[in-house]
Amino acid sequence: MNLNDNVLLADIGNTYFHVYDGTHVEHLLYEDALVKYQDKVLYYISVNHHLGAQIEKVVLWKNISSLISIEGEYETMGVDRKALCISHHSGVFIDAGSAITVDVVEKGVYMGGFILPGLKAYVESYKSISSVLDIVLNKELKLEHLPITTKDGISYGIIASIKALIDQQREGKTLYFTGGDGKFLSSFFEEVIYDEMLVFNGMQQAIMNKG
């Protein structure tokens, strides 16, 4: 399988259809992506099983999930997480989307990881406890001081707990962030890399190595 400038790459997630056209990444609703790209050659990976049958009918699209692998992976590991983890040889990889996945790789070997709710899911969980806790996350929050409002208290509880779990796994490794909330979360750490291309970089490597 050859990779050239005319081939589109797609990462089909639980919420959006992410497409890389060789220049930039576009985030689309599923219906819009199908209309826009059904006549284009496109290589994709998908974690959205509900769309499987519909996507497989598109003649010019090819599922490359079978090409994506990393030493140490487990059977039910999402293909998007595997692609993310092979984008660099070592590091802690955080994909902050509908869920937040945190995975550790050392010298090309998957060491393990964990999954947290996404920021939206965290906020919704507080709302389900009480209407008093129905807030909008404060994205201007600073962690240096304890909060004195409900909004900031919830925001602090969410962000500080996520940060603490990630810091436990760092041990001098580079932190790589991606995903819709990745840039925001990365701002709470020092010396990190945010790159929305990480999954696509992993896809490209898999295609070139096994093509």
C-alpha positions in Angstrom: 0.0 0.0 0.0 1.5 3.3 -1.0 0.8 6.6 0.7 0.7 9.7 -1.5 -0.6 13.3 -1.4 -4.0 12.2 -3.0 -4.9 9.8 -0.2 -7.0 11.0 2.7 -6.7 9.6 6.2 -9.7 9.4 8.6 -9.9 8.7 12.3 -13.6 7.9 12.9 -14.3 8.5 16.6 -17.3 8.2 18.9 -18.4 11.8 18.2 -16.7 13.1 15.1 -15.2 12.1 11.8 -11.6 13.5 11.7 -10.1 13.8 8.2 -6.5 14.7 7.3 -6.1 15.9 3.7 -2.3 16.3 3.7 -2.5 19.9 4.9 -4.9 20.1 7.8 -7.3 18.2 10.0 -11.0 18.6 9.5 -13.6 17.6 12.1 -17.0 16.7 10.6 -20.3 15.1 11.6 -20.6 11.6 10.1 -23.3 12.5 7.6 -21.3 15.5 6.3 -18.1 13.4 5.9 -19.9 10.7 4.0 -21.4 13.3 1.5 -18.1 15.2 1.1 -15.6 12.3 0.8 -17.5 9.3 -0.6 -16.0 9.8 -4.0 -12.4 10.1 -2.7 -9.8 7.5 -1.9 -9.6 7.4 1.9 -7.9 5.1 4.4 -9.6 5.0 7.8 -9.6 3.5 11.3 -12.8 3.5 13.3 -14.0 2.9 16.9 -17.6 3.7 16.0 -19.0 0.2 15.4 -22.5 1.5 14.7 -21.2 3.0 11.4 -19.4 -0.1 10.3 -21.8 -1.5 7.8 -22.5 1.9 6.3 -18.8 2.8 5.9 -17.9 -0.6 4.4 -20.2 0.1 1.5 -18.1 3.1 0.3 -16.0 1.5 -2.5 -13.1 3.9 -2.4 -12.6 3.7 1.4 -10.3 1.2 3.0 -10.2 0.1 6.6 -6.5 -0.1 7.6 -7.2 -1.1 11.2 -5.4 -4.5 10.7 -2.2 -2.6 10.0 -2.2 -0.8 13.3 -0.4 -2.7 16.1 2.1 -2.2 18.9 4.0 -4.7 21.0 2.3 -5.2 24.3 -1.2 -4.3 23.1 -4.3 -6.0 24.6 -7.1 -7.6 22.7 -9.8 -5.0 23.1 -7.5 -1.9 22.8 -9.0 0.7 20.6 -7.3 1.1 17.2 -7.1 4.9 17.6 -5.2 4.4 20.9 -2.8 2.0 19.1 -2.2 4.5 16.3 -1.6 7.2 18.8 0.9 5.1 20.7 3.0 4.3 17.6 3.3 8.0 16.7 6.4 8.3 18.8 8.9 5.7 20.2 8.3 6.6 23.9 6.1 8.8 26.0 2.8 9.2 27.8 0.0 9.7 25.2 -3.2 11.5 26.2 -6.2 11.7 23.9 -8.8 14.0 25.5 -12.1 13.6 23.6 -15.4 11.9 24.6 -13.2 9.9 27.0 -9.7 10.7 28.1 -7.2 7.9 27.4 -3.8 7.8 29.0 -1.3 5.3 27.6 2.4 4.7 28.4 4.9 3.6 25.8 8.6 2.7 26.4 10.9 2.1 23.5 8.1 1.0 21.2 6.4 -1.3 23.8 3.0 -0.6 25.2 3.3 -0.6 29.0 -0.4 0.0 29.9 -2.8 2.8 30.4 -6.2 3.9 31.8 -9.4 5.5 30.7 -11.2 8.5 32.3 -14.5 10.2 31.4 -14.1 13.2 29.0 -14.5 16.7 30.5 -18.1 16.9 29.2 -18.9 13.6 30.9 -17.4 14.8 34.1 -19.4 18.0 34.2 -22.6 16.0 33.3 -22.0 13.6 36.2 -22.1 16.5 38.7 -25.3 17.7 37.2 -26.9 14.3 37.7 -26.2 14.6 41.4 -27.9 17.9 41.9 -29.1 20.8 39.9 -27.0 23.0 42.2 -23.9 21.4 40.7 -25.0 22.2 37.1 -22.1 24.4 36.0 -19.9 25.2 33.0 -16.3 24.2 33.4 -14.1 27.2 34.2 -11.4 27.0 31.5 -9.5 30.0 33.1 -9.0 28.1 36.3 -5.6 28.2 38.1 -4.6 25.3 40.3 -2.3 27.3 42.6 -5.1 28.2 45.0 -8.1 26.4 46.4 -11.4 27.5 44.9 -14.1 29.4 46.8 -17.0 29.0 44.4 -19.1 25.9 43.4 -18.1 26.4 39.7 -14.4 26.6 40.5 -14.6 23.8 43.1 -16.0 21.4 40.5 -13.6 22.6 37.8 -10.7 22.2 40.2 -11.8 18.7 41.3 -12.0 17.5 37.7 -8.8 19.0 36.4 -6.6 18.5 39.4 -7.6 14.8 39.7 -6.8 14.2 36.0 -3.5 16.0 36.3 -2.5 14.0 39.4 -3.1 10.7 37.6 -1.1 11.7 34.6 1.7 13.1 36.7 2.0 9.7 38.4 2.8 8.1 35.1 5.2 10.7 33.7 8.5 9.7 35.3 10.5 11.9 33.0 8.7 10.9 29.9 7.4 13.3 27.3 3.6 14.0 27.5 1.9 14.0 24.1 -1.6 15.5 24.0 -4.3 15.3 21.3 -8.1 15.4 21.0 -10.7 18.1 21.3 -9.8 19.0 24.9 -6.1 18.1 24.5 -4.8 21.6 24.1 -6.7 22.9 27.1 -5.6 20.0 29.4 -2.0 20.3 28.2 -1.9 23.9 29.5 -1.8 22.5 33.1 1.5 20.7 32.5 5.1 21.9 31.7 7.1 20.8 28.7 4.4 19.0 26.8 3.6 18.5 23.2 0.1 19.1 21.8 -0.4 17.8 18.3 -3.7 17.0 16.6 -1.7 15.0 14.0 -0.5 12.3 16.4 -3.1 9.6 15.4 -2.5 10.4 11.7 1.2 10.2 12.2 0.7 6.7 13.6 -1.5 5.7 10.7 1.1 7.0 8.2 3.9 5.0 9.9 1.8 1.8 9.8 1.0 2.2 6.1 4.6 2.9 5.2 6.0 0.0 7.4 3.5 -2.6 6.3 2.5 -1.4 2.9 
